[in-house]
Amino acid sequence: MPTDFTRIDLATLNTAQGVMVTALREKVCQWEQDSADAALDGNFNTAATIQQWAFAADLLSRTINIEFSALFAQALTARFDEQRSTTHHLGACGVVNAVDMEVAAAQEVAKLVSV
């Protein structure tokens, strides 16, 4: 894991989080449907196994979501701290504007990916 969180691209991080969590949630839905289908066919052991896979994948998607959010916060904090310490002439408004532009760019990339 990188120790220089200021170098992490927030837009890429946000996009990766969305892609991974969406893929896992889609798999959860598929496995829940497969489990229901197996139960309707009378394959209860298979249905229970597939339901456990769905549950595990759901936990994994939540964990990934939490960890990516924490990493995003660390990168944002590191960037804010770096800007505050290296640019004495840049006021708080300049830092907030810079962060705001980066977050807006990250959201735009996420919108393009989800469409």
Rosetta silent file (secondary structure, phi, psi, omega in degrees, C-alpha in Angstrom):
SEQUENCE: MPTDFTRIDLATLNTAQGVMVTALREKVCQWEQDSADAALDGNFNTAATIQQWAFAADLLSRTINIEFSALFAQALTARFDEQRSTTHHLGACGVVNAVDMEVAAAQEVAKLVSV
SCORE:     score description
SCORE:     0.000 S_00000001
   1 L     0.000  134.711 -178.090    0.000    0.000    0.000 S_00000001
   2 L   -66.611  146.053  177.563    1.423    3.392   -0.904 S_00000001
   3 L   -96.606  -16.475  177.778    2.525    5.592    1.938 S_00000001
   4 L   -95.722   87.398 -176.114    2.297    8.818   -0.077 S_00000001
   5 H   -70.245  -14.334  179.805   -1.447    9.301   -0.114 S_00000001
   6 H   -70.676  -18.424 -176.888   -1.108   12.683   -1.831 S_00000001
   7 H   -91.984   -3.794 -179.313   -0.254   10.914   -5.098 S_00000001
   8 L   -76.974  128.235  178.912   -3.434    8.823   -5.254 S_00000001
   9 L   -77.394  116.144 -175.248   -5.764    9.967   -8.015 S_00000001
  10 H   -67.407  -35.158  179.636   -9.147   10.507   -6.372 S_00000001
  11 H   -65.751  -43.097  178.312  -11.133   10.147   -9.596 S_00000001
  12 H   -65.514  -42.183  178.559   -9.560    6.768  -10.344 S_00000001
  13 H   -60.194  -45.064  179.811  -10.082    5.658   -6.763 S_00000001
  14 H   -63.995  -41.644  179.062  -13.747    6.662   -6.888 S_00000001
  15 H   -66.165  -44.214  179.346  -14.259    4.879  -10.214 S_00000001
  16 H   -60.682  -41.678  178.122  -12.543    1.697   -9.031 S_00000001
  17 H   -59.742  -47.797 -178.886  -14.742    1.628   -5.948 S_00000001
  18 H   -61.980  -43.196 -179.153  -17.889    1.965   -8.032 S_00000001
  19 H   -64.514  -46.656 -176.962  -16.878   -0.712  -10.509 S_00000001
  20 H   -67.378  -45.244 -178.649  -15.900   -3.255   -7.858 S_00000001
  21 H   -66.640  -41.016  179.049  -18.894   -2.715   -5.601 S_00000001
  22 H   -63.511  -43.665  179.850  -21.334   -2.769   -8.521 S_00000001
  23 H   -61.501  -43.888  179.269  -19.864   -5.993   -9.896 S_00000001
  24 H   -66.706  -40.229 -179.987  -20.132   -7.710   -6.525 S_00000001
  25 H   -66.727  -35.448  175.506  -23.686   -6.495   -5.926 S_00000001
  26 H   -64.627  -39.358  177.670  -24.724   -7.769   -9.345 S_00000001
  27 H   -65.784  -38.703  176.955  -23.227  -11.155   -8.451 S_00000001
  28 H   -59.246  -46.812  179.527  -25.140  -11.122   -5.148 S_00000001
  29 H   -60.902  -43.366  179.408  -28.399  -10.557   -7.036 S_00000001
  30 H   -62.087  -45.441 -179.141  -27.600  -13.342   -9.471 S_00000001
  31 H   -67.532  -34.738  176.765  -26.766  -15.801   -6.676 S_00000001
  32 H   -64.635  -39.872  177.189  -29.906  -14.879   -4.740 S_00000001
  33 H   -66.954  -42.903  178.007  -31.955  -15.631   -7.855 S_00000001
  34 H   -61.448  -38.066  178.405  -30.055  -18.887   -8.440 S_00000001
  35 H   -64.766  -44.613  179.027  -30.689  -19.850   -4.813 S_00000001
  36 H   -63.727  -40.465  178.260  -34.410  -19.172   -5.149 S_00000001
  37 H   -64.101  -42.609  179.158  -34.540  -21.176   -8.377 S_00000001
  38 H   -63.905  -39.285  178.656  -32.715  -24.104   -6.772 S_00000001
  39 H   -65.455  -39.416  178.232  -35.118  -24.047   -3.822 S_00000001
  40 H   -64.354  -31.559  178.288  -38.121  -24.089   -6.179 S_00000001
  41 L   -82.004   -3.015  179.573  -36.625  -27.136   -7.874 S_00000001
  42 L    88.040    6.403  178.785  -36.276  -28.846   -4.503 S_00000001
  43 L   -90.759   74.988 -171.831  -32.467  -28.600   -4.375 S_00000001
  44 H   -70.786  -35.139  177.314  -32.349  -27.210   -0.843 S_00000001
  45 H   -65.205  -43.079  177.513  -28.687  -28.000   -0.152 S_00000001
  46 H   -64.248  -43.118  179.679  -27.670  -26.246   -3.356 S_00000001
  47 H   -60.336  -42.916 -179.670  -29.976  -23.336   -2.555 S_00000001
  48 H   -66.207  -40.850  179.710  -28.441  -22.957    0.918 S_00000001
  49 H   -63.839  -47.170 -179.412  -24.893  -23.073   -0.464 S_00000001
  50 H   -64.509  -36.535  177.504  -25.607  -20.465   -3.129 S_00000001
  51 H   -64.126  -36.871  177.020  -27.337  -18.263   -0.544 S_00000001
  52 H   -66.013  -38.047  175.785  -24.202  -18.435    1.604 S_00000001
  53 H   -61.403  -44.363 -179.881  -22.121  -17.329   -1.395 S_00000001
  54 H   -61.058  -42.942  179.665  -24.480  -14.389   -1.893 S_00000001
  55 H   -62.618  -44.432  179.663  -24.200  -13.453    1.774 S_00000001
  56 H   -63.787  -41.752  179.090  -20.393  -13.627    1.660 S_00000001
  57 H   -65.864  -36.339  177.063  -20.261  -11.535   -1.519 S_00000001
  58 H   -64.356  -44.121  176.313  -22.557   -8.950    0.062 S_00000001
  59 H   -60.961  -41.605  179.791  -20.254   -8.701    3.082 S_00000001
  60 H   -63.952  -42.322  179.916  -17.277   -8.374    0.767 S_00000001
  61 H   -64.374  -37.789  177.836  -18.911   -5.578   -1.243 S_00000001
  62 H   -67.838  -40.456  179.090  -19.668   -3.681    1.966 S_00000001
  63 H   -64.623  -44.095  178.256  -16.111   -4.176    3.223 S_00000001
  64 H   -61.688  -42.833  179.245  -14.645   -2.981   -0.083 S_00000001
  65 H   -60.136  -44.887  179.267  -16.939    0.039   -0.023 S_00000001
  66 H   -64.264  -45.821 -177.306  -15.847    0.934    3.523 S_00000001
  67 H   -67.268  -39.745  176.825  -12.148    0.436    2.787 S_00000001
  68 H   -65.101  -39.272  177.692  -12.239    2.484   -0.416 S_00000001
  69 H   -62.904  -41.177  178.209  -14.059    5.263    1.448 S_00000001
  70 H   -64.708  -42.010  178.563  -11.408    5.207    4.171 S_00000001
  71 H   -64.847  -40.802  177.131   -8.627    5.324    1.559 S_00000001
  72 H   -59.691  -44.397  179.779  -10.364    8.216   -0.206 S_00000001
  73 H   -64.509  -40.871  178.020  -10.560   10.085    3.112 S_00000001
  74 H   -62.822  -44.285 -179.783   -6.874    9.408    3.828 S_00000001
  75 H   -65.095  -41.119  179.287   -5.862   10.652    0.383 S_00000001
  76 H   -65.770  -43.043  178.041   -8.038   13.736    0.716 S_00000001
  77 H   -63.952  -43.992  179.440   -6.656   14.486    4.185 S_00000001
  78 H   -62.634  -41.367  179.583   -3.072   13.980    3.007 S_00000001
  79 H   -65.573  -42.245  178.745   -3.650   16.263    0.046 S_00000001
  80 H   -63.203  -45.341  179.458   -5.229   18.903    2.258 S_00000001
  81 H   -62.862  -41.087  179.785   -2.357   18.666    4.769 S_00000001
  82 H   -64.473  -45.402 -179.674    0.244   18.880    2.002 S_00000001
  83 H   -64.691  -37.648 -179.239   -1.373   21.922    0.440 S_00000001
  84 H   -68.324  -38.997 -176.543   -1.707   23.604    3.810 S_00000001
  85 H   -81.486  -29.321 -175.266    1.916   22.996    4.765 S_00000001
  86 H   -96.156  -18.844 -178.403    3.576   23.769    1.419 S_00000001
  87 L  -122.650   88.298 -178.243    1.558   26.750    0.252 S_00000001
  88 L   -69.782  -29.251 -178.595    1.425   29.369    2.958 S_00000001
  89 L   -78.981  -15.325  179.674    0.099   31.987    0.570 S_00000001
  90 L   -83.157  119.022 -178.985   -2.849   29.795   -0.440 S_00000001
  91 L   -77.912  176.193 -178.997   -5.768   30.545    1.824 S_00000001
  92 H   -60.586  -34.855  179.637   -8.384   28.118    3.036 S_00000001
  93 H   -64.528  -39.016  178.797  -10.680   29.059    0.155 S_00000001
  94 H   -64.529  -40.528  178.514   -8.022   28.075   -2.369 S_00000001
  95 H   -65.798  -46.356  179.968   -7.555   24.671   -0.741 S_00000001
  96 H   -62.341  -41.052  178.302  -11.292   24.068   -0.564 S_00000001
  97 H   -63.378  -40.686  179.191  -11.691   25.116   -4.201 S_00000001
  98 H   -64.494  -44.799  178.075   -8.908   22.759   -5.293 S_00000001
  99 H   -65.871  -40.872  179.421  -10.422   19.845   -3.387 S_00000001
 100 H   -60.705  -41.133  178.865  -13.892   20.746   -4.649 S_00000001
 101 H   -65.386  -39.964 -179.243  -12.691   20.651   -8.266 S_00000001
 102 H   -67.752  -42.460  178.801  -11.061   17.250   -7.760 S_00000001
 103 H   -65.138  -41.434  177.842  -14.169   15.766   -6.115 S_00000001
 104 H   -61.121  -40.664  177.684  -16.359   17.188   -8.890 S_00000001
 105 H   -64.510  -39.196  178.942  -14.062   15.591  -11.464 S_00000001
 106 H   -63.994  -39.151  179.516  -14.273   12.278   -9.623 S_00000001
 107 H   -68.754  -37.505  177.510  -18.059   12.439   -9.666 S_00000001
 108 H   -63.102  -41.951  178.484  -18.108   13.221  -13.382 S_00000001
 109 H   -63.830  -41.925  179.282  -15.954   10.167  -14.108 S_00000001
 110 H   -62.479  -39.732  177.832  -18.259    8.010  -11.988 S_00000001
 111 H   -63.151  -42.070  179.964  -21.289    9.288  -13.925 S_00000001
 112 H   -64.620  -37.995 -179.476  -19.628    8.452  -17.236 S_00000001
 113 H   -69.879  -38.787 -174.589  -18.804    4.930  -16.066 S_00000001
 114 H   -77.794  -17.383 -178.140  -22.287    4.229  -14.719 S_00000001
 115 L   -77.694    0.000    0.000  -24.091    5.365  -17.880 S_00000001
